[in-house]
Amino acid sequence: MRLNNVTLPSYESDFDCRIGFKVQVNAEGEVVGVRKIKSLTTCTDDRTINNIMERIKKEVRYNKAPGAGIVEMNYTFDLKARN
């Protein structure tokens, strides 16, 4: 279970978009890998996507699961256009 969400700045975008990530979590609840899920992602700004990926790695934590291996989970964002 995710303990916290990533904090996002206000990104400049001309349209609403969705970004889907596959997050890899270790037994300590730390995010050890993040990759974009192309089939879920409608955002085309690689700078925004890469920035969010780095923020997820640094900020997001999950419940510890001692003895567990790497677990993959989905994490999806809906970004709204700024008018």
Residue pairs with C-beta under 8 A, 6 or more apart in sequence:
1 62
1 63
2 60
2 61
2 62
2 73
2 75
3 29
3 60
3 61
3 62
3 63
4 59
4 60
4 61
5 60
6 52
6 55
6 56
6 59
6 60
7 55
7 59
8 52
8 55
8 77
10 82
11 45
11 48
11 79
11 82
12 82
13 43
13 45
13 48
13 79
13 80
13 81
13 82
14 81
15 81
16 78
16 79
16 80
16 81
17 41
17 42
17 43
17 44
17 78
17 79
18 40
18 41
18 42
18 43
18 76
18 77
18 78
18 79
19 36
19 40
19 41
19 42
19 43
19 48
19 49
19 52
19 76
19 77
19 79
20 36
20 37
20 39
20 40
20 41
20 74
20 75
20 76
20 77
21 34
21 35
21 36
21 37
21 52
21 53
21 56
21 74
21 75
21 76
21 77
22 34
22 35
22 36
22 37
22 72
22 73
22 74
22 75
23 31
23 33
23 34
23 56
23 60
23 72
23 73
23 74
23 75
24 31
24 32
24 33
24 34
24 70
24 71
24 72
25 31
25 32
25 62
25 70
25 71
25 72
25 73
26 32
26 68
26 70
27 64
27 65
27 66
27 67
27 68
27 69
28 64
29 61
29 62
29 63
29 64
29 65
30 61
30 62
31 56
31 57
31 60
31 61
31 62
32 57
32 70
33 70
34 53
34 56
34 57
34 75
35 53
36 49
36 53
37 74
40 74
40 76
41 49
43 49
43 79
48 79
52 77
56 75
60 75
62 73
65 71
